[in-house]
Amino acid sequence: MTAGLIGRRTILTGGAGLLLAGCDRIIEQPTARKILFAGEDMQKGLQRALMDRGALAPEYRRDQMSPVFRTNGTRNPGTPEYAALAANRFEDWRLTVGGLVAKPLSLSLRQIGEFPARRQITRHDCVEGWSAIGEWMGPMLGTILKAADISTRARYVVFTCADLYGGQPYYESLDLIDAFHPQTILAWGMNGRLLDIGHGAPLRLRVERQLGYKHAKYLMRIDAVESLDNIGLGKGGYWEDHVDYDWYAGI
């Protein structure tokens, strides 16, 4: 385990539960957020230097799966548009893949299901201090990006979602190292069933080498971009822009 992982996980989980009882209250304080998520450039550079970003996250056996995998964040986007999609079992839903690609895509859930799927049982680590082990199934994000013929100019991939924060769609981003990591998948299945609404149906991101807030749910659009400067407030994600979370949340 790297020094960077020990530092972040120890601070967030507190070993004996330092933050578990009051994490929400703590991270609401600007000073605490700066301690936990300070120095984006320094932190990103340090963790990238310490970590093998091509290494695989641990995978587990089925008998090690958590009996309960809690929902977190948005549990239902609650918009009329999403309600209509869910009512029709997402038959009319489409994932748009655009930006710096030569072959823009508009994929139905059925078409996404036709891509080779990866099944992985991994641990989800939440910034709030809890974790759970679950099984996920779906195509590797890299497979979708290759099908769209992503440009060599692209440096990041941006995810736009159906849930709204402050009246605007939730958004997140990854660089291409994590986007093409073999365990970074677009999951349509969880624990042997189709993804449910609470966990992000019809499609969510799984990026197993990063903390849970990077795992965007309710995916609607993926865009390859050269810079994050024009994404939200320029830090690459909703929580990064508004709560000073790190853009690179490696574990």
Beta strands, then each sheet from edge to edge (+ up, - down):
strand 1: 95-99
strand 2: 105-107
strand 3: 118-125
strand 4: 131-138
strand 5: 156-165
strand 6: 168-175
strand 7: 184-187
strand 8: 189-190
strand 9: 193-194
strand 10: 204-207
strand 11: 219-225
sheet 1: 2+ 1- 11- 5+ 6-
sheet 2: 3+ 4- 8+ 9-
sheet 3: 7+ 10-
end
